[in-house]
Amino acid sequence: MDGVSKVSIIITLIIAAEILFWVFIVLGLVTRYIFHKEKLSMSLLSCTILVDLFLIIATTFNLYQGGTAEIAHGIAAVYISISIVFGKDFINWADEKFKVLYLKQTPPQKIYGNQYAKQYLKSFFKHIIAFLIAYGLIYLMQVVANNPSSLNNLMGVINIWKIVLIIDFIITISYFIWPKKAKLDT
């Protein structure tokens, strides 16, 4: 298999993992709220972790089999780290949306001002943790790939993410300087 098709496999796996992540969330919520099967719901929601595990194993195996560490491998590390750190938040968000849309519950009250800034700061710290996990995964990929020339591809992903982190930091600080305000109805 040539390098292009190996990269295509990784990209396909990332897309499949993202789709499966949301399929398991939707199935978990439908099972919980429509069929009232709490244990089955938790099992389905827990499958999101298995999706991440599968992507880690598949990416590592690809490199172990001689695949060159490409940008797609770095993107896989980013996906996995974000899913690990923010996965529960994504599930909670989907849970709230499901309750509002299908159970006709009142949406949670939005927060503003200093409370919003503090919440965004917590999210920023999670962003840093996700970055560090991805950095660690990329380092491990480099070790497994044992191909120094592929380091630039992987570090390119990290360098782009550093820029995103800087922008997110500026946004975080801005919420303390200019707190988010409720929109006025006109």
VEXPA-882016 format. One record per residue: residue in three letters; chain; x, y, z of N, C-alpha, C, O, CB in turn. Coordinates in steps of 0.02 Angstrom, whole numbers. Atoms other than C-alpha are relative to their C-alpha. Glycine has a CB too. Example, Ala and Ser with C-alpha at 12.3 -4.5 7.8 and 13.67 -1.06 7.14 Angstrom:
! residues 2
R   res   chain     n_c1     n_c2     n_c3    ca_c1    ca_c2    ca_c3     c_c1     c_c2     c_c3     o_c1     o_c2     o_c3    cb_c1    cb_c2    cb_c3
R   ALA       A       45      -59        0      615     -225      390       45       60        0       97       59       33      -50        1       62
R   SER       A      -42      -59       -3      684      -53      357      -39       55       37      -14      110       45       20       23      -71
//
This chain:
! residues 186
R   res   chain     n_c1     n_c2     n_c3    ca_c1    ca_c2    ca_c3     c_c1     c_c2     c_c3     o_c1     o_c2     o_c3    cb_c1    cb_c2    cb_c3
R   MET       A       42      -59        0        0        0        0       45       62        0       91       66       40      -48        0       61
R   ASP       A      -42      -59        3       74      168      -47      -18       50       54      -69       42       88       -5       33      -69
R   GLY       A       10      -50      -52       88      320       67      -65       37       -4      -96       53       47       55       48       -1
R   VAL       A       62      -37        9      -61      408       -8      -60      -40       27     -102      -12       62      -11       18      -74
R   SER       A       57       39      -22     -181      266       24        3      -13       75      -50      -20      107       -3      -66      -37
R   LYS       A       -5        7      -73     -113      242      202      -26       63       34      -61       59       84       72      -13       21
R   VAL       A       25      -63      -27     -148      426      236      -76        3       -9     -112       24       36       33       61      -33
R   SER       A       72        1       12     -320      406      157      -36      -44       51      -91      -28       72      -15      -23      -71
R   ILE       A       30       45      -50     -354      262      276       -6       37       67      -58       32      100       42      -64        9
R   ILE       A        2      -37      -64     -311      372      426      -54       53       -3      -91       61       46       69       32       15
R   ILE       A       53      -51        7     -422      513      362      -68      -32        3     -113       -6       36        9       40      -66
R   THR       A       63       36       -1     -562      389      332      -17      -23       71      -74      -18       93        2      -61      -47
R   LEU       A       11       21      -69     -540      321      509      -19       58       45      -61       51       89       63      -34       27
R   ILE       A       17      -59      -40     -546      496      583      -73       19      -13     -111       32       34       46       60      -17
R   ILE       A       69      -17       18     -708      533      489      -48      -52       30     -100      -34       58       -9        4      -77
R   ALA       A       42       53      -28     -780      364      540       -5        6       76      -59       -4      105       28      -69      -19
R   ALA       A        0       -8      -72     -730      395      721      -46       57       21      -84       51       69       71       12       27
R   GLU       A       44      -58      -16     -817      565      722      -73      -19       -9     -115       -3       33       18       60      -45
R   ILE       A       69       21       13     -975      491      646      -22      -48       55      -77      -40       83       -6      -34      -69
R   LEU       A       18       49      -52     -974      344      768       -8       34       68      -52       15      107       52      -55        4
R   PHE       A        5      -36      -63     -944      463      914      -71       29        8     -103       19       60       52       57        3
R   TRP       A       66      -32       -4    -1105      558      875      -56      -51       -6     -109      -41       24       -7       52      -55
R   VAL       A       51       53        4    -1202      400      828      -10      -30       69      -67      -40       90       20      -55      -51
R   PHE       A        6       29      -67    -1164      326      999      -32       49       49      -70       29       93       68      -22       26
R   ILE       A       32      -50      -43    -1214      489     1084      -75        2      -13     -115       -1       34       30       70      -11
R   VAL       A       72       -3       17    -1381      498      991      -35      -64       22      -88      -61       52       -9       10      -77
R   LEU       A       31       64      -22    -1416      312     1021       -6       -3       76      -56      -26      102       42      -59      -26
R   GLY       A        2       -1      -73    -1372      334     1204      -56       44       27      -90       26       75       66       24       28
R   LEU       A       53      -46      -23    -1490      482     1224      -69      -25      -17     -115      -21       23       11       70      -31
R   VAL       A       65       29       20    -1632      400     1127      -17      -58       47      -74      -64       70        1      -24      -74
R   THR       A       11       57      -44    -1611      244     1232      -19       23       71      -61       -7      103       63      -45        3
R   ARG       A       14      -26      -67    -1613      347     1393      -69       32        4     -108       16       48       53       50       21
R   TYR       A       60      -41       -8    -1757      465     1358      -62      -28      -36     -118      -14      -14       14       68      -25
R   ILE       A       57       27       36    -1868      373     1234      -18      -69       26      -76      -84       39       14       -3      -76
R   PHE       A       13       69      -22    -1847      192     1290       11      -11       75       -2      -65      100       45      -47      -39
R   HIS       A       -9        2      -72    -1802      230     1472       44      -58       23       28      -92       72      -67       -3       35
R   LYS       A      -47       54      -16    -1657      106     1475       66       33       21      112       42      -20       11      -48      -62
R   GLU       A      -57      -37      -26    -1529      193     1585       66      -38       -8      116       -9      -30      -12       17       73
R   LYS       A      -63       38        4    -1399       53     1591       23       -8      -73       82        0      -87       -9      -70       32
R   LEU       A      -17        6       70    -1405       24     1403       25       67      -27       71       70      -67      -60      -26      -42
R   SER       A      -20      -68       20    -1393      212     1378       72       14       20      112       39      -20      -47       52       30
R   MET       A      -69      -11      -24    -1235      221     1484       50      -42      -39      105      -20      -53        5      -15       75
R   SER       A      -44       44       40    -1161       74     1388       13       31      -69       69       32      -93      -31      -70       -7
R   LEU       A       -8      -30       66    -1194      160     1222       43       63        3       86       74      -39      -69       17      -30
R   LEU       A      -40      -61       -7    -1123      325     1283       74      -17       15      119       19       -7      -28       45       57
R   SER       A      -68       22      -15     -970      232     1349       37      -24      -62       98      -26      -64       -1      -55       52
R   CYS       A      -32       23       62     -939      165     1174       40       55      -34       83       40      -76      -54      -27      -48
R   THR       A      -39      -54       29     -873      337     1128       74       -8       18      118       10      -21      -26       69       23
R   ILE       A      -69       12      -21     -717      290     1227       31      -55      -43       90      -51      -60        2      -20       75
R   LEU       A      -26       54       43     -699      130     1125       18       26      -69       65        2     -100      -52      -56       -5
R   VAL       A      -15      -30       65     -705      234      966       69       33        2      109       24      -44      -54       52      -20
R   ASP       A      -66      -32       -7     -557      337     1029       55      -52        5      108      -45      -26        1       45       62
R   LEU       A      -50       53       -8     -464      180     1081       15      -33      -67       73      -47      -83      -25      -52       50
R   PHE       A       -9       31       66     -492      103      909       43       45      -44       88       21      -79      -68      -13      -33
R   LEU       A      -39      -47       42     -424      260      823       73        2       22      118        5      -20      -31       70        3
R   ILE       A      -70        1      -24     -269      260      935       35      -63      -24       91      -60      -49        1        4       78
R   ILE       A      -31       64       21     -236       76      898       12       -1      -75       65      -21      -97      -45      -59       21
R   ALA       A       -6        2       73     -268       94      711       56       46      -24       94       28      -69      -66       19      -33
R   THR       A      -52      -48       20     -156      247      696       69      -26       18      116      -22      -22      -12       69       33
R   THR       A      -64       28      -22      -17      167      796       20      -60      -43       78      -67      -63       -3      -21       74
R   PHE       A      -14       58       41      -31        5      697       23       21      -70       69       -9      -98      -63      -45       -5
R   ASN       A      -19      -26       66      -22      103      534       74       21        0      111        7      -47      -45       58      -20
R   LEU       A      -69      -23       -5      141      182      591       47      -59       13      102      -62      -15        8       52       57
R   TYR       A      -41       58      -15      208       19      661       13      -43      -62       66      -73      -69      -34      -42       54
R   GLN       A       -6       39       62      178      -64      492       42       37      -53       47       14     -109      -69      -15      -28
R   GLY       A      -44      -35       46      293       64      412      -30       62      -30        2       94      -73       19      -46      -54
R   GLY       A       30      -61       26      174      207      377       40       61       21       67       63       77      -73        7       25
R   THR       A      -35      -62      -16      254      378      370      -48       45       40     -106       52       21       24       36      -64
R   ALA       A       42      -45      -40      189      496      504      -15       62      -41       29      103      -55       36       19       67
R   GLU       A       24      -55       42       88      621      403      -44       47       41      -58       34       99      -37      -27      -62
R   ILE       A       45      -47      -32      -23      768      444      -63      -35       25      -89      -19       78      -19       57      -49
R   ALA       A       60       37      -20     -171      647      451       10      -34       68      -36      -38      108      -18      -53      -53
R   HIS       A      -14       31      -65      -87      557      597       -3       53       55      -28       40      110       69      -35       -1
R   GLY       A        4      -55      -48      -68      724      686      -71       21       13      -90       35       70       40       60      -25
R   ILE       A       71      -18       -8     -251      764      654      -35      -54       42      -78      -38       83      -35        7      -69
R   ALA       A       28       54      -41     -295      593      728       17       13       74      -26        3      117       27      -69      -22
R   ALA       A      -20      -15      -69     -197      642      885      -41       58       29      -62       56       87       75       17        4
R   VAL       A       41      -57      -21     -291      807      893      -71      -23       15      -99       -7       67       -1       56      -54
R   TYR       A       68       26       -9     -459      719      872       -5      -40       65      -51      -29      105      -22      -44      -60
R   ILE       A        2       43      -59     -419      591     1006        6       42       64      -32       31      111       57      -52       -2
R   SER       A       -9      -40      -60     -358      720     1132      -60       44       15      -80       51       73       62       44       -7
R   ILE       A       60      -41      -10     -508      834     1106      -58      -44       24      -96      -24       69      -20       37      -65
R   SER       A       53       46      -20     -625      686     1121        9      -22       73      -40      -27      110       -2      -61      -46
R   ILE       A      -13       21      -69     -541      629     1283      -16       56       48      -50       45       99       74      -21        8
R   VAL       A        8      -56      -47     -543      801     1364      -70       30       -2      -98       46       51       52       54      -15
R   PHE       A       65      -33        7     -706      872     1296      -58      -47      -12     -115      -25      -18        4       50      -55
R   GLY       A       53       48       16     -804      712     1264      -59        4       47     -117        4       24       28      -70        3
R   LYS       A       55       -5      -48     -906      725     1424      -39       64      -11     -100       65       -5       27       -4       72
R   ASP       A       34      -64       14     -944      908     1385      -44       -6      -62      -99       21      -63       52       56       -9
R   PHE       A       40        9       61    -1003      859     1210      -62      -40       16     -117      -25       -9       42      -36      -54
R   ILE       A       58       42      -18    -1116      725     1285      -49       41       41     -110       37       29       23      -62       40
R   ASN       A       45      -43      -40    -1186      849     1413      -36       51      -44      -96       63      -34       39       36       55
R   TRP       A       31      -48       46    -1217      977     1275      -56      -34      -40     -111       -8      -46       53       30      -48
R   ALA       A       50       37       39    -1307      847     1169      -59      -20       43     -117      -19       21       31      -63      -33
R   ASP       A       52       18      -47    -1405      790     1322      -48       59       12     -109       50       11       30      -24       67
R   GLU       A       41      -60      -10    -1466      968     1354      -42       15      -62     -101       30      -57       44       61       18
R   LYS       A       36      -13       62    -1513      993     1171      -56      -51      -10     -110      -33      -32       49       -1      -60
R   PHE       A       50       53        8    -1605      826     1168      -60       14       45     -118        8       24       30      -69       16
R   LYS       A       54      -15      -48    -1706      874     1323      -43       58      -25     -104       56      -19       29       16       69
R   VAL       A       37      -58       24    -1755     1041     1247      -39      -17      -63      -98        0      -68       48       58      -14
R   LEU       A       32       13       64    -1794      979     1071      -53      -54        2     -106      -47      -29       51      -18      -51
R   TYR       A       45       57        3    -1879      813     1105      -43       -9       62      -98      -36       58       39      -62      -11
R   LEU       A       39        6      -60    -1937      820     1285      -34       66       19      -71       71       68       44      -23       58
R   LYS       A       30      -67       -8    -1988     1004     1271       14       30       69      -28       67       95      -75       -4      -11
R   GLN       A      -19      -30      -63    -1897     1049     1431       27       71      -13       48       88      -68       54      -43       36
R   THR       A      -26      -68        5    -1846     1228     1465       76       -2       -7      110      -38       31      -21       42       62
R   PRO       A      -74        0        7    -1669     1264     1404       32       29       63        3       71       97       21       40      -62
R   PRO       A      -34      -28      -58    -1542     1299     1540       12       75      -11       21       98      -67       67      -37       13
R   GLN       A      -10      -72        4    -1520     1482     1579       72       14      -21      119      -16        5      -15       34       68
R   LYS       A      -67      -19       24    -1374     1560     1486       35       42       54        3       78       92       -4       39      -67
R   ILE       A      -38      -39      -48    -1236     1636     1588       37       56      -36       53       52      -95       50      -45       39
R   TYR       A      -32      -59       28    -1154     1804     1562       50       27       49       58        2      105      -52       54      -19
R   GLY       A      -45      -37      -44    -1024     1920     1634       57      -41       27       86      -82       -9      -38       28       57
R   ASN       A      -57       33      -32     -894     1858     1756       -9      -76        4       39     -114       -2       11       28       70
R   GLN       A       14       72       -3     -979     1689     1772       17      -34      -67       46      -88      -68      -75      -13       18
R   TYR       A      -17       27       66     -963     1661     1584       76        0      -11      103      -48      -38      -34       42      -56
R   ALA       A      -73       -5        7     -781     1719     1588       34      -57       38       82      -87       12       25       68       25
R   LYS       A      -30       54      -39     -741     1593     1725      -12      -68      -33       32     -110      -34      -30       -1       72
R   GLN       A       14       63       35     -827     1453     1630       44       -7      -62       69      -61      -76      -75       -3      -20
R   TYR       A      -43        1       59     -731     1499     1472       72      -14       19      108      -48      -17       -6       66      -39
R   LEU       A      -68       12      -24     -569     1501     1572       10      -75       16       62     -103       -1       14       42       63
R   LYS       A       -5       72      -13     -604     1323     1632        6      -38      -66       45      -86      -71      -63      -25       39
R   SER       A       -3       32       66     -633     1274     1451       69       10      -31       96      -34      -64      -55       28      -46
R   PHE       A      -67      -14       26     -468     1357     1404       51      -47       32       96      -72       -3       19       73       12
R   PHE       A      -46       46      -34     -376     1253     1535       -8      -71      -28       41     -107      -35      -11        1       76
R   LYS       A       11       66       32     -457     1097     1461       32       -1      -69       60      -52      -90      -76      -15       -5
R   HIS       A      -31       -5       66     -397     1157     1291       76      -13        6      105      -47      -35      -13       70      -31
R   ILE       A      -72       11      -11     -219     1162     1360       14      -74       14       62     -102      -12       25       43       60
R   ILE       A       -8       71      -15     -239      985     1429       -5      -41      -64       34      -87      -75      -52      -24       52
R   ALA       A        8       36       63     -302      924     1260       62        9      -44       86      -38      -75      -63       25      -38
R   PHE       A      -61      -14       38     -153     1008     1177       58      -44       24       95      -73      -16       19       74        4
R   LEU       A      -55       39      -28      -32      921     1295       -8      -74      -14       41     -109      -27        5       12       76
R   ILE       A       13       70       17     -114      752     1266       18      -12      -73       51      -62      -89      -74      -19       14
R   ALA       A      -16        7       71     -102      777     1078       75        2      -11      102      -36      -51      -35       55      -42
R   TYR       A      -73       -6        6       79      830     1096       33      -67       20       78      -91      -13       27       58       44
R   GLY       A      -26       65      -23      113      670     1194      -13      -55      -50       30      -97      -64      -30      -18       66
R   LEU       A       17       51       51       22      563     1065       44        8      -62       67      -41      -91      -74        5      -20
R   ILE       A      -43      -13       59      120      646      924       72      -22       14      105      -49      -29       -3       75      -19
R   TYR       A      -67       24      -18      282      613     1017        4      -76       -5       51     -104      -33       19       24       72
R   LEU       A        1       73        4      233      430     1035       -3      -24      -72       28      -74      -90      -60      -28       39
R   MET       A        4       18       71      188      423      850       69        5      -32       89      -37      -72      -50       45      -37
R   GLN       A      -67       -9       28      360      489      809       46      -57       21       86      -81      -19       29       68       23
R   VAL       A      -41       56      -24      441      355      917      -18      -64      -37       26     -101      -58      -10       -9       76
R   VAL       A       23       61       34      334      217      839       20        2      -74       42      -49     -101      -76       -7        7
R   ALA       A      -16       -6       71      362      282      662       74       -7      -13       95      -32      -65      -25       67      -28
R   ASN       A      -73        4        6      549      293      692       24       28      -67       66       -1     -101       23      -73        8
R   ASN       A      -17      -31       64      562      410      544        8       75       14      -41      112       11      -55      -13      -54
R   PRO       A      -11      -70      -16      642      579      588      -26       49      -52      -43      105      -36       73       12       11
R   SER       A       22      -46       52      592      653      421      -75       16        5      -98       66      -22       15      -29      -69
R   SER       A       72      -13       -5      407      639      466      -17       47       58      -74       66       67      -37      -65        9
R   LEU       A       12      -43      -57      429      747      621      -29       67      -22      -73       94       13       65       12       38
R   ASN       A       26      -64       23      396      906      520      -75       -3      -12     -111       44        4       36       22      -63
R   ASN       A       72        7       12      225      841      467      -39        2       65      -90       37       70      -15      -65      -37
R   LEU       A       35        3      -64      175      803      645        5       66       38      -44       89       67       27      -56       43
R   MET       A       -9      -64      -36      248      963      718      -38       56      -34      -55      106       -1       74       17        5
R   GLY       A       41      -50       34      156     1064      586      -69        4       31      -96       59       38       -5      -17      -74
R   VAL       A       66        1      -33       -7     1010      667        5       34       68      -39       74       85      -25      -73        8
R   ILE       A      -10      -31      -66       59     1059      839       10       75       -7      -17      113       33       59      -32       36
R   ASN       A      -12      -72        8      120     1228      775      -64       38      -17      -74       93        6       52       11      -55
R   ILE       A       65      -32       15      -51     1268      702      -41        3       63      -74       53       76      -38      -39      -56
R   TRP       A       40        0      -62     -131     1217      866       26       51       50      -13       79       88        1      -70       31
R   LYS       A      -28      -52      -44      -12     1333      960      -32       68      -17      -48      107       28       77        4       -7
R   ILE       A       32      -63       21      -84     1477      858      -72        2       24      -96       53       48        3        8      -77
R   VAL       A       70        4      -23     -261     1419      898       -2       11       76      -47       46      100      -31      -69      -18
R   LEU       A       -2      -10      -72     -214     1412     1083       11       73       18      -20       99       65       56      -43       31
R   ILE       A      -13      -72      -13     -146     1590     1078      -64       40      -13      -81       84       27       57       26      -45
R   ILE       A       63      -35       15     -307     1650      996      -51      -13       54      -86       32       77      -27      -21      -70
R   ASP       A       47       18      -52     -411     1556     1124       18       35       66      -27       55      103       -2      -76       11
R   PHE       A      -22      -36      -60     -307     1634     1264      -22       73       -4      -46      101       46       77       -4        8
R   ILE       A       20      -70        9     -340     1809     1194      -76        7        9      -99       53       42       20       26      -70
R   ILE       A       73       -1       -8     -527     1770     1183      -17       -8       74      -61       27       99      -33      -56      -42
R   THR       A       13       11      -72     -523     1705     1363       11       63       40      -31       82       80       45      -57       27
R   ILE       A      -15      -62      -35     -441     1863     1427      -51       54      -17      -71       93       26       72       25      -17
R   SER       A       48      -52       21     -561     1971     1326      -66       -5       38      -98       46       51      -13       -5      -75
R   TYR       A       63        7      -37     -710     1898     1420        5       28       71      -46       45      101      -20      -74        3
R   PHE       A       -8      -32      -65     -636     1962     1583        3       76       -7      -19      112       38       64      -25       34
R   ILE       A       -5      -72       12     -601     2134     1508      -67       28      -24      -91       79        1       55       16      -52
R   TRP       A       65      -19       27     -764     2147     1409      -48      -58       10      -58      -98      -36        6       20      -76
R   PRO       A       44       58      -15     -886     2027     1493      -57       -7      -50      -85       42      -75      -28        7       70
R   LYS       A       55       15       45    -1015     1943     1384      -65       24       32      -77       10       91       -3      -76      -18
R   LYS       A       63      -26      -25    -1183     2028     1402      -58      -33      -35      -52      -57      -92       -4       77       -8
R   ALA       A       60       28       30    -1358     1966     1371      -21       44      -58      -15      105      -56      -58       -7       52
R   LYS       A       24      -38       58    -1427     2016     1202      -67       32       17     -111        1       47       -7      -46      -63
R   LEU       A       63      -36      -12    -1562     2146     1211      -50      -17      -55      -33      -18     -114       12       77        2
R   ASP       A       53       13       50    -1727     2103     1127      -21       67      -30      -35      115        5      -61      -36       33
R   THR       A       20      -62       34    -1770     2234      996      -63      -10      -38      -87       37      -70       55       25      -46
//
